[in-house]
Amino acid sequence: MVVTSVEETAVNIIVRTDTSAMWNFTVKTMGRDVVLTGSTDPIRIEVFARHIPPEIVPPTLFTDSGNAIAFKFDVPVTTTTESDDLCNSIFGNVTIFGTGARCSFQTAYDLVVTIGRGDNLIEPGDSVTIAPMSIAAAGQRFARPFRRNTQIDIGPPANPISVDFAIAGPEGVNHCGIYQLKAEQTTGHGGRRMTYRWELVSPQQVDSTSSLSESILADINSQNSDFGSPVLTVNASTLANGQDYTLGLTVTNFLGGTKTRTHTLTVSADVRPVLEIEPSNVIPERVKLSARVKLIALVSYSFGSGCSVEVDSTTYKWTTDADNVTLTKNEERVLLIQPYTLPADSATTLTVTVNSTTGQESQVTTKTIVLQTLTSPLIAQISGASRVTIGPSDELVLNGSSSHDPDSSKSDTMDPLTYQWNCLDTGNDEACDDNLGSERAMSVLSIPRSSLTAGRYTITLTISRDTRTENASMELIVESAPVPIVALKTRGGKTKYRNDENIYIQANIQSESAVTVTWQDVNGRLDSSVWTEGVLKSSEKMHKTHTSIPSSQTSPGSEYTIEVRVTDENGQVGVASFVFAIFQSITQCQVEATPYIEMEPMTLTASGCVTDPDAQPLTYQPFLGIPKLGGDYQTVVLDGSKRDSEQTIIATPIDYSDDQILAGFKVCDATDLCIEAITATDYSPLEALGVGERETFIADRITAELETGNLATAFSNAINLANYEKKLITSKRRRKKRGAFDFYDLGVFGEFEISGDLDSVLLVIQDSDFYAAAEPEETERFDEVENFQTQVLSTVVESGTSDSNEGAMILDLLPQMVQQEFTEDDIDVTLNAITRVSLQFEQENYQPTLGTMERELTALGIGERNLNADSSPEKIREQRNRIHELRREALARSSVTLNVGSSLSLNISGTPMGVHYFLPDGTQEAWVPDDSLPVRVRPGQALTDMFSYDWCQSSPSVACAGIKALVIQLNDWDKDMRRCSEFTDITLINPLTDEDQLVSGLDDPVEIELLPHRVPDGKVCVCKYWDEGTATLETTGVETSYGSDGSLVCRSQHLTSFVGETEDAPVEVTTKATLTTDKAPAPQTAGMPTPLLFGIIVGALVLIVVFVIIVFVMYKINREKKVRPDGE
């Protein structure tokens, strides 16, 4: 501080400081306080030391992916005001960012603006304005914000994303017919529209009437506001026989990135089958070794009027030129190549030979495709904390075994990774490798005691394989005195999470004394007061605890640093830091749809969808949105590959009356994070399908697809036709009811009921007289289509699906089946198909989406409610047990992303169920009731001891804490039960493997609290469990008590399925209140007075009668108005 006298009455105080602060100075003259006239207080001068406004470090650029702009500041910053709309609070004009743009702090220094959708979006060379008083230095009490509008110029990416694509289409075409070339698997769009430019490379000139003439190509390139078209339609009749035509397509993104590919068409004078190979999920020139490659042989025989080939049968044969590649199931239309099958950094040629037979003649057509594999960067990782403190004599173990090669499978024979650990003393910038010991070439490094003096060090792990090298680093701080040593673990050793995941971090602490633990976000962007911290568990010198950060705290695309500070009884502090990131969400999707004309092809196209680079590829599931009251919509899954951003499907017949309908894609990334992109399109119902048209549809859309192994498409088309037949019968029934009193006409009640209530409107018909209006031939037609649906499922049982993606499609479509009834055999086939698909998921390590699992659960619920009463008790029990086991598996599979302290609750077709992942501590409830699942579970000390921290540890770097509880309430388990509560099944599963954990012989019983039904006078509700071996209710090991709020409390030494059963009350019944809880009491129904209940019932009946009379009178008035002559 410098004080200088400027004038006789002025004092200038200058303060220079690196941190913000405030001082009070007292003015003195000759050692005595200077006071104001009439006051005893001395003059006090307040001095504020402020940071200068933060500055943006130039240059500000688009990110390499092109869908975001990154602003970097010279100091950690924050906004000066709290706002849910960060973009509007920072920038003067946000319209240039587009609709749905999002702003977030990726780190404390980095602000990222993710571009939204729309036209006239910001481009390189444009500028943005940061509003005044919007951003200031973080953590500074007197930080100075921006004082004025600050204009920032935006530059292009340093390494712009590259464009790539494949041209799909035939190489050999006939001299007649219409053919298409199309750019597919396009990457590098950066969230904006691409520019497509077609040109004829050779021959140099063609006739002006040719569909490849310069004027025609110019017209195509000027389409879509001069962006051009990815599709080129070729009329072969305008081309010369025997001529080769080479076409070039150049695709350019808005950043200037460009790619050109060529495709050659050869025109044949004969009419022959045309063969193409469609790679459904890879670009042939850029195939990752970890990709599951799916190649589809597309052979066409009809190309327009008068241009077709008659064929009786077709066979397929796939071969390869690679000696070290073995093809399985190579005589089918679809060839599936499993991950890690293709050799690295090589080109593999595959050939499909198609033999098309007509009578005694056959035509052989061949097609080749070259798959070029690429190698991926190695992934180096030091498990646990990114910063650790230790004492001078402590040993530290660092684990790099989670480092891996993405191109390597568990069973490969490639050379192993090599490891090298290095040390840098950051205080003097000198190497300290010798201090790390003699085993620096191992995956796990043990730093010897007392090998490093007090100071700061950077420890680096370098991994290598072939020509590839990657490294990872962490900071090590050696203190001069002993401190607690903290090791951090996460679920699965992850450092990157979905934006709907809670973040679980476990701390294992070594300390001689008791400790206190504090968690915090280093940059202050997260509110630690809403984190869930575990109870500290101590045993000798080891202490364990955890924190769980709710997903609502984090933002997509952001990075966070969490610090845990551990203080021992001597005041010594050990510190560890964990850095994690959140995947970017899917943005900028725009959908276009052609009109929805029932039973006709409809094309859906998604463009501009961008996601996190580590979460690719995206998949696209087409669906319909049926509007519901309140502005929401109900989804109907449509056929599709779940892969391509453009799909052509058959428009499903639906019972719908508006002239527009919603259609779109459910877009999901590789982490199973999904969004729905939807648009409105014109809707036209199908009035009638002629006999010939129906036969053609069955032959081309169902039978042919079945024969070629395209099961999901055949299944969807069979469901479409069944819905068409149902719609015809429905319309006919309505017409016959005209003139009669019909609640349906008044919109009061549905005409017939359908089972299921989740994500579907096309399910099993439950109305017994639905077919009363149908003629025999109509019922026969329905039976025929019904058999096609069953035939597809039987094929799935026998041979499986082409891959797990198609299996997921089968599950998605299951609840939309239209059946007259579910017979005993139908249920068996359905359960066998689900079992086969689930096994395929496990074999291919495929994680289906939550929506797929919900639809599987819906189908299981339908099957359970339709168990055939004519079946034997043994058969019903067998099918019910299979349904229950499959339901458990599906529910467990749905919970793979849960972290400790989080839950998943579902209500599938009236069956409440859920999963809760908890860490038992012996005092809290493991399951707290909600509106959909009113169950409480208290684990007790025995379960607490069994399932605490690290009980299922699989590696030193992976946290395994707590247990998952699956809770399912079954309403229709056994109709002969005298139930006085819901039949509740409880299963505990390993959170890492999802394996069931058998629990029995507990010293301290677990408590299950159920909401009881009303019990008649003279009866009591008794806890029992279901013995699966004897298929009876038993009481062994189960005690019954009653809570003070009227709840039924079952105390059990084991876990299985529990239910309250009504029994005669003993002569004297003692109500024992064993439950003490601060939760809201459950509704008390057992004690409702009988007269009151009777009054409620009578009142309800009276209201119903009055309502029916009013509706009938309104109906009569309406009918009289319709028949009354004009003028009366």
Secondary structure, DSSP 4 states (H G I P E B T S, - for coil): -EEEEEETTEEEEE---SS-EEEEEE-EETTEE-B-TT-SSBPEEEEEE-PPPP-BPSPEEE-TTSSEEEEEBSS-EEESS--S-HHHHHBS--GGG-BT-EEEESSSSEEEEE--BSSS---TT-EEEEPTTSEEETT-TT-----S-EEEEEEPPSSPPPPEEEEES-SEEESSSEEEEEEEEEE--TTS--EEEEEEEESS---TTSTTSHHHHHHHHTHHHHT--SEEEEEGGGS-TT-EEEEEEEEE-TTS-EEEEEEEEEEESS---EEEEEESS-BTTBEETT--EEEEEEEE-B-STT-B---SEEEEEEEES-TT---SSTTSSEEEE-TT-SPTT-EEEEEEEEEEEETTEEEEEEEEEEEEEEPPPPB----S-SEEEE-TT--EEEE-TT-B-TT--TT--SPPPEEEEEEEETTTTEE-GGGG-S-TTSSEEEEPTT-S-SEEEEEEEEEEETTEEEEEEEEEEE-SS---EEEEEEGGG-SEE-TTPPEEEEEEEE-SS-EEEEEEETTS-S-GGGSEEPPPEEETTEEEEEEEE-GGG--TT-EEEEEEEEEETTS-EEEEEEEEEEPPPPB--EEEE--EETTSEEEEEEE--B--GGGPPPEEEEEEEEE-TTS-EEEEE----SS-SEEEEEPPP----SSEEEEEEEEE-TTS-EEEEEEEEEEE------HHHHHHHIIIIIIHHHHTT-HHHHHHHHHHHHHHHHHHHHHHHHHHHTTS--TTTTTSS-SS-BS--SS-S---B--TTGGGG--HHHHHHHHHHHHHHHHHHHHHHHH--SSHHHHHHHHHHGGG---S---HHHHHHHHHHHHHHHHHHHHTT----HHHHHHHHHHHHHHHHT--TTS-HHHHHHHHHHHHHHHHHHHHHHTTT--TT-EEEEEETTEEEEEEEE---SSS-SB---SS--EEEE-HHHHHHHSSBTTT--STTB--BSEEEEEEEESSS-TTS-BSB-EEEEEEE-TTT--B------SS-EEEEE-B----TTEEEEEEEEETTTTEEE-TTEEEEE-TTS-EEEEESS-SEEEEEEEEPPSS----B----SSPPPP--TT--HHHHHHHHHHHHHHHHHHHHHHHHHHHHHHHHHHSPTT-
